Amino acid sequence: MMQITTINMMMNRVKNAKIKLSQHRDLGNRSSLTVYEVARLMDTIKYGEKAEGNTQDSIFFSLN
């Protein structure tokens, strides 16, 4: 159950990042996003989709 919730959270985060980038592209020069914010959104999409396809691996880990 925990893994399903984690995957859903990651999918929502990727979906939101795609929406923000789409809005940024549509606004062009009028967008309020900085270069760093755009890069962070792109990384979220890139690594989120990679993790989404790899559902067998755990995202969270603990060191004792």
Backbone hydrogen bonds, N-H to C=O, Kabsch-Sander energy under -0.5 kcal/mol:
donor,donor_aa,acceptor,acceptor_aa,energy
5,T,1,M,-2.1
6,T,2,M,-2.2
7,I,3,Q,-2.3
8,N,4,I,-2.5
9,M,5,T,-2.3
10,M,6,T,-2.1
11,M,7,I,-2.6
12,N,8,N,-2.3
13,R,9,M,-2.1
14,V,10,M,-2.4
15,K,11,M,-2.4
16,N,12,N,-2.5
17,A,13,R,-2.0
18,K,14,V,-2.3
19,I,15,K,-2.0
20,K,16,N,-2.4
21,L,17,A,-2.3
22,S,18,K,-2.1
23,Q,19,I,-2.3
24,H,20,K,-2.3
25,R,21,L,-2.4
26,D,22,S,-2.2
27,L,23,Q,-2.2
28,G,24,H,-1.8
30,R,27,L,-1.8
31,S,28,G,-1.6
38,V,34,T,-2.2
39,A,35,V,-2.3
40,R,36,Y,-2.2
41,L,37,E,-2.2
42,M,38,V,-2.4
43,D,39,A,-2.4
44,T,40,R,-2.2
45,I,41,L,-2.0
46,K,42,M,-2.7
47,Y,43,D,-2.9
48,G,44,T,-1.8
49,E,45,I,-2.3
50,K,46,K,-1.3
51,A,47,Y,-2.1
52,E,48,G,-2.1
53,G,49,E,-1.5
54,N,50,K,-0.5
54,N,51,A,-0.5
55,T,53,G,-0.7
57,D,54,N,-0.8
64,N,62,S,-0.5
